[in-house]
């Protein structure tokens, strides 16, 4: 059977026997069309393709600008095709079995500039709602000032207890939170955050429906959800005039980046963020270098780069 016949038999197999969705079968057909074209150009039949052929084709796709993820999906389709050929006794080995797509570069976490972060922290919404303003200002101060995850912020209670996931000790200037993997950690709370929390707690205590436990509550007295915090922060960042809507994790990234820029102490940033591995924290060294490169390009007369 020729190459076209083999491809058609395989597509019939995944369509009828494996009952894959029509769109999936369509994508498999496109991947196998590319495989057939590559094999034809190399002067070999599909059953004669070797590992070296596949590696060369992967390199060509990568050189042409195709993403690692896109190449990985193509290889997955080819791998399944050759696995089927092996079960049919048409090939002795799968030439794709140990071929991996190029690793896609990890995108840098989005962080605010120092000026934008300060602008957001100092922003005061003129809505005539002091209760809402005090609550949102305190949340921003804790997210940016302590580098908390939104789940850690949600879990904060007014005071320590045997069932509390986290709480803030205003006298000691510390926030005690329950992070990923149920690991507890303590982080320092700055004077601005303490002042914002004191203002919020004063108004919170006067609230008619305020429960004893949750630190951040909604109008009905229930613990504020992570989704509600996302929405409030997005709205607040737009009102503050920031070009990009801000989400809670962006403030955590900003906290880490700005502390690292100022201190250069990667191990301390790891402890503050509650990362189990220093490798997770090292992404912020890339952010720091990006900051330095921009400053260099902007300031040094011989650093202007042509596009």
C-alpha positions as CSV (number, residue, x, y, z in Angstrom):
1,X,0.0,0.0,0.0
2,X,1.3,3.5,-0.9
3,X,1.8,6.3,1.6
4,X,-1.6,7.9,0.9
5,X,-3.3,4.6,1.5
6,X,-1.6,4.1,4.8
7,X,-2.5,7.6,6.0
8,X,-6.1,7.1,5.0
9,X,-6.3,3.7,6.8
10,X,-4.9,5.3,10.0
11,X,-7.3,8.2,9.8
12,X,-10.2,5.7,9.4
13,X,-8.8,3.9,12.5
14,X,-8.8,6.9,14.7
15,X,-12.2,8.0,13.4
16,X,-14.0,4.7,13.7
17,X,-12.2,2.6,16.3
18,X,-10.9,5.3,18.6
19,X,-13.9,7.6,18.0
20,X,-11.9,10.8,18.1
21,X,-13.6,14.1,17.4
22,X,-13.9,15.3,13.9
23,X,-11.6,18.3,14.6
24,X,-9.0,16.0,16.1
25,X,-9.0,13.8,13.0
26,X,-8.7,16.8,10.8
27,X,-5.6,18.0,12.7
28,X,-4.1,14.5,12.5
29,X,-4.6,14.6,8.7
30,X,-2.8,18.0,8.5
31,X,0.1,16.6,10.6
32,X,0.4,13.5,8.4
33,X,0.2,15.6,5.3
34,X,3.3,17.5,6.5
35,X,5.0,14.2,7.3
36,X,4.3,12.8,3.8
37,X,5.7,16.0,2.2
38,X,8.8,15.8,4.3
39,X,9.3,12.1,3.4
40,X,8.7,12.8,-0.3
41,X,11.4,15.5,-0.2
42,X,13.8,13.2,1.5
43,X,13.1,10.5,-1.1
44,X,11.8,7.9,1.4
45,X,8.5,6.1,2.0
46,X,6.7,6.7,5.2
47,X,7.6,3.1,6.4
48,X,11.3,3.9,5.7
49,X,11.5,7.0,7.9
50,X,14.3,6.9,10.5
51,X,14.9,8.7,13.7
52,X,17.5,11.0,12.0
53,X,14.9,12.1,9.4
54,X,12.5,13.1,12.2
55,X,15.2,15.0,14.1
56,X,16.2,16.9,11.0
57,X,12.6,17.8,10.2
58,X,12.1,19.0,13.8
59,X,15.2,21.3,13.5
60,X,13.8,22.7,10.2
61,X,10.4,23.5,11.7
62,X,12.1,25.1,14.7
63,X,14.4,27.1,12.5
64,X,11.3,28.3,10.5
65,X,9.9,29.8,13.6
66,X,7.4,27.2,14.7
67,X,6.9,27.1,18.5
68,X,8.0,24.3,20.7
69,X,4.4,23.6,21.6
70,X,3.3,23.4,18.0
71,X,6.1,21.0,17.2
72,X,5.2,18.9,20.1
73,X,1.6,18.6,18.9
74,X,2.9,17.5,15.4
75,X,5.2,15.0,16.9
76,X,2.4,13.6,19.0
77,X,0.4,13.0,15.8
78,X,3.4,11.4,14.1
79,X,4.1,9.2,17.1
80,X,0.6,7.8,17.2
81,X,0.8,7.1,13.4
82,X,4.0,5.1,13.8
83,X,2.7,3.3,16.8
84,X,-0.2,2.1,14.7
85,X,2.1,1.1,11.9
86,X,4.1,-1.0,14.4
87,X,1.0,-2.8,15.6
88,X,0.1,-3.5,12.0
89,X,3.6,-5.0,11.5
90,X,4.6,-2.4,8.9
91,X,7.5,-0.9,10.7
92,X,10.0,-2.5,13.2
93,X,10.4,0.6,15.4
94,X,8.9,4.0,16.0
95,X,11.2,6.7,14.6
96,X,9.4,9.4,16.7
97,X,9.4,7.6,20.1
98,X,12.4,9.4,21.6
99,X,12.2,12.7,19.7
100,X,11.2,15.7,21.8
101,X,10.1,19.2,20.8
102,X,12.4,22.1,21.6
103,X,11.7,23.4,25.0
104,X,9.6,26.6,24.9
105,X,11.1,29.5,26.8
106,X,9.2,30.3,29.9
107,X,7.6,33.7,29.7
108,X,8.7,36.2,32.3
109,X,6.1,37.0,34.9
110,X,4.4,40.3,34.4
111,X,5.5,42.9,37.0
112,X,4.7,46.5,37.5
113,X,7.4,49.2,37.5
114,X,8.2,50.7,40.8
115,X,6.4,53.9,39.8
116,X,3.2,52.1,38.8
117,X,3.2,50.0,41.9
118,X,3.5,53.1,44.1
119,X,0.9,54.8,42.1
120,X,-1.6,52.0,42.7
121,X,-0.8,51.8,46.4
122,X,-1.2,55.5,46.9
123,X,-4.4,55.7,44.8
124,X,-7.5,56.7,46.7
125,X,-10.8,56.2,44.9
126,X,-13.1,59.2,45.3
127,X,-16.4,57.3,45.5
128,X,-17.6,58.5,48.9
129,X,-17.5,54.9,50.2
130,X,-14.9,55.0,53.0
131,X,-15.6,51.4,54.0
132,X,-14.9,50.0,50.5
133,X,-11.9,52.2,50.0
134,X,-10.3,51.2,53.3
135,X,-10.8,47.5,52.6
136,X,-9.4,47.7,49.0
137,X,-6.5,49.8,50.1
138,X,-5.5,47.3,52.8
139,X,-5.7,44.5,50.3
140,X,-3.4,46.2,47.9
141,X,-0.9,47.0,50.6
142,X,-0.7,43.4,51.7
143,X,-0.5,42.0,48.2
144,X,2.3,44.3,47.2
145,X,3.9,44.9,50.5
146,X,4.1,41.2,51.6
147,X,4.0,39.4,48.2
148,X,1.0,37.2,49.3
149,X,-0.8,34.9,47.0
150,X,-4.5,35.7,46.6
151,X,-5.4,32.5,48.3
152,X,-3.3,33.4,51.3
153,X,-4.9,36.9,51.4
154,X,-8.4,35.3,51.3
155,X,-7.5,33.0,54.2
156,X,-6.4,35.7,56.6
157,X,-8.5,36.1,59.8
158,X,-8.7,39.0,62.2
159,X,-6.8,37.2,64.9
160,X,-4.9,34.0,65.5
161,X,-6.8,30.8,66.5
162,X,-6.5,27.1,66.3
163,X,-8.5,27.0,63.0
164,X,-7.1,30.1,61.4
165,X,-5.3,29.7,58.1
166,X,-3.6,33.0,58.6
167,X,-3.6,36.2,60.5
168,X,-1.8,39.6,60.8
169,X,0.0,40.5,64.0
170,X,-0.1,44.3,63.9
171,X,2.1,44.8,67.0
172,X,4.8,42.5,65.8
173,X,4.4,43.7,62.2
174,X,4.1,40.2,60.8
175,X,1.7,38.3,58.6
176,X,1.3,34.5,59.2
177,X,-0.1,32.7,56.2
178,X,-0.8,29.2,55.0
179,X,0.8,28.7,51.6
180,X,1.1,26.0,49.0
181,X,1.5,22.5,50.3
182,X,-0.1,23.6,53.6
183,X,3.3,25.2,54.6
184,X,3.1,28.1,57.0
185,X,5.4,31.1,56.8
186,X,5.7,34.5,58.3
187,X,6.5,37.7,56.4
188,X,7.1,41.2,57.6
189,X,4.4,43.8,57.2
190,X,5.5,47.4,56.5
191,X,4.3,50.5,58.2
192,X,2.1,51.5,55.2
193,X,0.3,48.2,55.3
194,X,-0.1,48.3,59.0
195,X,-1.6,51.8,58.8
196,X,-4.0,50.7,56.0
197,X,-5.0,47.6,58.0
198,X,-5.7,49.7,61.2
199,X,-7.9,52.0,59.1
200,X,-9.8,49.0,57.6
201,X,-10.2,47.2,61.0
202,X,-11.7,50.3,62.5
203,X,-14.4,50.6,59.8
204,X,-14.8,46.8,59.7
205,X,-15.6,46.7,63.4
206,X,-18.4,49.2,62.9
207,X,-20.0,47.0,60.2
208,X,-23.4,45.6,61.1
209,X,-22.7,42.2,59.6
210,X,-19.0,41.8,60.4
211,X,-18.2,38.3,61.6
212,X,-15.4,37.6,64.0
213,X,-13.1,35.5,61.8
214,X,-12.5,36.7,58.2
215,X,-10.2,39.8,57.8
216,X,-11.6,40.8,54.4
217,X,-15.3,40.6,54.0
218,X,-18.0,41.7,51.6
219,X,-21.0,43.8,52.3
220,X,-23.0,40.8,53.5
221,X,-20.3,39.9,56.0
222,X,-19.0,36.7,54.2
223,X,-15.3,36.1,53.5
224,X,-14.3,37.8,50.3
225,X,-13.6,35.4,47.5
226,X,-10.5,35.3,45.3
227,X,-12.6,36.2,42.3
228,X,-14.0,39.2,44.0
229,X,-10.5,40.4,44.9
230,X,-9.4,39.9,41.3
231,X,-12.4,42.1,40.1
232,X,-11.8,44.8,42.7
233,X,-8.0,45.0,41.9
234,X,-8.7,45.2,38.2
235,X,-11.2,48.0,38.7
236,X,-8.9,49.9,41.1
237,X,-5.9,49.7,38.7
238,X,-7.9,51.1,35.9
239,X,-9.2,53.9,38.1
240,X,-5.6,54.6,39.1
241,X,-4.7,55.2,35.5
242,X,-2.5,52.2,35.0
243,X,-2.1,51.1,31.4
244,X,-2.5,47.4,32.2
245,X,-5.2,45.9,34.4
246,X,-3.6,44.5,37.5
247,X,-4.3,41.1,39.0
248,X,-3.2,39.9,42.5
249,X,-0.3,37.7,41.2
250,X,1.1,40.6,39.3
251,X,1.5,42.4,42.6
252,X,3.3,39.4,44.0
253,X,5.7,39.4,41.0
254,X,6.2,43.1,41.5
255,X,7.0,42.6,45.2
256,X,9.6,39.9,44.4
257,X,11.2,41.9,41.5
258,X,11.4,45.1,43.5
259,X,12.9,43.5,46.6
260,X,15.4,41.7,44.5
261,X,16.4,44.8,42.6
262,X,17.0,46.6,45.8
263,X,18.7,43.9,47.9
264,X,20.1,41.4,45.4
265,X,19.3,38.7,48.0
266,X,17.7,35.8,46.0
267,X,17.6,33.5,49.1
268,X,15.7,36.1,51.1
269,X,13.1,36.6,48.2
270,X,12.7,32.8,48.2
271,X,11.9,32.8,51.9
272,X,9.5,35.7,51.6
273,X,7.6,34.1,48.7
274,X,7.5,30.7,50.3
275,X,9.1,28.9,47.3
276,X,10.2,25.4,48.1
277,X,13.0,25.6,45.5
278,X,15.4,28.4,44.7
279,X,15.0,27.5,41.0
280,X,11.4,28.8,41.2
281,X,12.7,32.2,42.5
282,X,15.4,32.5,39.9
283,X,13.0,33.7,37.3
284,X,13.1,37.1,39.1
285,X,16.8,37.4,38.3
286,X,15.8,37.5,34.6
287,X,13.3,40.3,35.5
288,X,16.1,42.1,37.4
289,X,18.5,41.9,34.4
290,X,15.7,43.1,32.1
291,X,15.4,46.2,34.3
292,X,19.1,46.7,34.3
293,X,19.3,46.4,30.5
294,X,16.6,48.9,30.0
295,X,18.3,51.4,32.3
296,X,21.6,50.8,30.5
297,X,20.0,51.3,27.1
298,X,18.3,54.5,28.2
299,X,21.3,56.0,30.0
300,X,24.5,55.1,28.2
301,X,25.3,57.1,25.1
302,X,26.9,54.1,23.4
303,X,24.1,51.7,24.2
304,X,21.5,52.6,21.6
305,X,20.6,49.5,19.7
306,X,19.2,49.5,16.2
307,X,16.1,47.4,15.6
